[in-house]
Amino acid sequence: MLELIPPGICNLLNPANIYSNNEVNLGNIEIYGFDYDYTLAQYSNLLHTMIFSTAREILVDQYKYPEGIKNYEYQTNFAIRGLHYDVRKGFLMKIDAFHYVQLGTVYRGLSPVPDEEVFQMYDGTQHVPLHRMSDFYGKGPTMKQFMDVFSLPEMTLLSCVNDYFIKNNIEYDPVHLFRDVSDAVTSVHVKGMMYNWIEQDLEKYILHGDEIYAVLNRLVNNGKKLFLITNSPFNFVDKGMKYMVGKDWRDLFDLVIVQADKPSFFTDKRKPFRRLDDTGVLQWDKINSLEKGKMYKQGNLFEFLRLTGWGGSKVLYFGDHLYSDLADLMLRHGWRTGAIVPELDAEISIINTEQFTHGLTWLQVLTGLLERLQVYRDAESKQVLNEWIKERQELMSLTKNLFNPQFGSIFRTYHNPTYFSRRLCRFSDIYMSSISCLLNYDTNYTFYPRRTPLQHEAPLWMDQLCTGCMKTPFLEEMVHMR
């Protein structure tokens, strides 16, 4: 198999690159907007451990859940972003872009659900209809999609509490459990506990501070206007930005809006802007203009557009939440959007390993062999085909497990894009692991999306296997097949 892989094929992908779904010329961007949490401010994994542990304590101490739940610790690598949770069944699962559950990635508690039980629970199919899955923002009558980086501890806590009740044969209503866990995690945010942890030890929780200053300063020096729209409160943002950028951070921004209540900020016209003084105290004057250097609270996008005149494709807004940050801006208002996907760093590192490259290359070869030789019906050929099918299944599991043993990559099921990945392509023009990736590109750089073959175009392309230039066996014969 090694001879199928051209020299130097590994380590071709750079985690510091920016990847484009749509053509974007930065020279045409006049205004850069940013979310704060997990966009400008990236946090260490310790924050997730704290959210999990605190919500777990709330469940036991305030909601009177069994004491044994306190024995569960946060598992950093259990869940991945973009998973769906079936509220009534208590299933956590990965679903692809075509609404099919990926078998082998359905968990009840901390244990996998057998494939035959999945079929039984979903009426003999892997398909989940749209009306049961989600609305525009990933929330449906029976399912919720977890799209936020902050949702990782919530998914893990849900799984741990389910696991406790199942293993101890305690009867429970999974709908109540879901709501209680959701409320417990929400209270960590609403009551300001998370903000206090970060403010008390900024160095422990915040990553990449120096790089954020470099990005913002570079944009301003190139004549770009900057604004910030975040759901976080003033004091929290102010302390974090002073830590990352410096005490005069607000001088870099033309407009700062806190406690914006996204996604309602983008869709609801009812909330007016309120001004805050330099200490964060709410003012009572009517807002007729949005002034540079001032801090504002709440408001709505429609007033924002009216008062600033900033709109259309000259604005590029960055956020980590595909629904709450990016979807409305792209689809309703024509802004350019950039998704921050911290998971890219780790996933690309795995893709660059020899183990993944070798596994994927042989998987491609096996698929080509199966496609070409399945027409043979004699006993010996059928035996070989069955062996290849089994080997292909093993290879798909192997490549999946390299990313995450339970759920695999956030971007792919075995071969299809995930539901998350499809939304990433739909709601973001460009995506990257961190805002700091902008430092690798000139402010007039144009991002060009790669042309990839549609399925009916594939025979016209050289099959690249992994990322190389080798042809799949039998490609020339396949072109002539009818």
Secondary structure, 3 states (H helix, E strand, C coil): CHHHCCCCCCCCCCCCCCEECCCEEHHHCCEEEECCECCCEEECCHHHHHHHHHHHHHHHHCCCCCHHHHHCCCCCCCCCCCCEEECCCCEEEEEECCCEEEEEEEEECCEECCHHHHHHHCCCCCECCHHHHCCCCCECCCEEECCCCCHHHHHHHHHHHHHHHHHCCCCCCHHHHHHHHHHHHHHHHHCCHHHHHHHHCHHHHEECHHHHHHHHHHHHHCCCEEEEECCCCHHHHHHHHHHHCCCCHHHHCCEEEECCCCCHHHHCCCCCEEEECCCCCECCCCCCCCCCCCEEEECCHHHHHHHHCCCHHHEEEEECCHHHHHHHHHHHHCCEEEEECCCHHHHHHHHCCHHHHHHHHHHHHHHHHHHHHCCCCCHHHHHHHHHHHHHHHHHHHHHHHHHCCCCCCCCECCCCEEHHHHHHHHHCCEEECCHHHHHHCCCCCEECCCCCCCCCCHHHCCCCCCCCCCCCCCHHHHHHCC
